[in-house]
Amino acid sequence: MNDVPTVLLHRDAAVATLTLRHPGRLNAMTRAMWRELRSAAEALSADGSLRCVVLRGEGGAFCAGGDISEYPDFRYDEARLRAFHEDEVWGALSALLACPVPLLAQIEGACMGAGLEIASCCDIRLAGAGAKFGAPIAKLGFPMAPREAALVRGAVGEVLARDMLLAAGVHDAQRLYDAGFLLQVLPDDAVADACLQHARRIATLAPQAARLNKATFSALNRALAPVDAARGAIDPIATLCADAYRYADSPEHREGIGAFLAKRRPNF
């Protein structure tokens, strides 16, 4: 197996496993991985025989965030930054949200930024006691995109979301369990087996009922999707997105990313 970052799809009977793989980077998401994740989620959604999906990271980490080494190539241009978040990132996240079968997150190690967003799309989340959660992008000089922030806020709750984004707070698994984000916290070496057993249990249950329940839950996420302008409705998140990426070429944005890549403290 080579070291190319990728999203791996494995199918075992009625249970599929999606694995985020980026060796040496704690499975940080590249732009290509976001596109692969969307394609995989869409393929799974079209599979009528599927009953459960386990979403995990390779090598003891879930996902440490985005691959910051790519950022200077596109983040300082407003149009390209908008396309990245609205098409690539939200395209993948919305495909996960639209998946009609139960999604089960197997969370180990780092679950930060992009990883937190991906986990927030899952229906059930189990984590190891050593897992860490946050979105410390304030250290990088940029905010979370509006749709992504709404998704995370809905999953982790108002208090933790504000601390993660405003104070670069990083929290342990017990704190996320207490907030209702996690179903269970387990010893780190027990998470994989527990997730597999949970997925197999789901696969024995009525598949039509699961899909109908997913449809009901998905209705609660409609505020995250664009609203049909022909109906005259106003989508507050779309309104936010209109101006959300004007910071692209700001000195603060450049300083935050540049400092991270140079391994020095940013000077905001």
Buried (B, 14 or more C-beta within 10 A) or exposed (E): EEEEBBBBBEEEEBBBBBBBBBEEBBBBBBBBBBBBBBBBBBEBBEBEEBBBBBBBBBBBBBBBBBBBEBBEEBBBBBEEBBBBBBEBBBBBBBBBBBBBBBBBBBBBBBBBBBBBBBBBBBBBBBBBBBBBBBBBBBEBBBBBBBBBBBBBBBBBBEEBBEBBBEEBBBBBBEBBBBBEBBBBBBEBEEBBEBBBEBBBEBBEEEBEEBBEBBEEEBEEBEEBBBBEEEEEEEBEBBEBBEEBBEBBEEEBBBBBBBBBEEEEEBEE
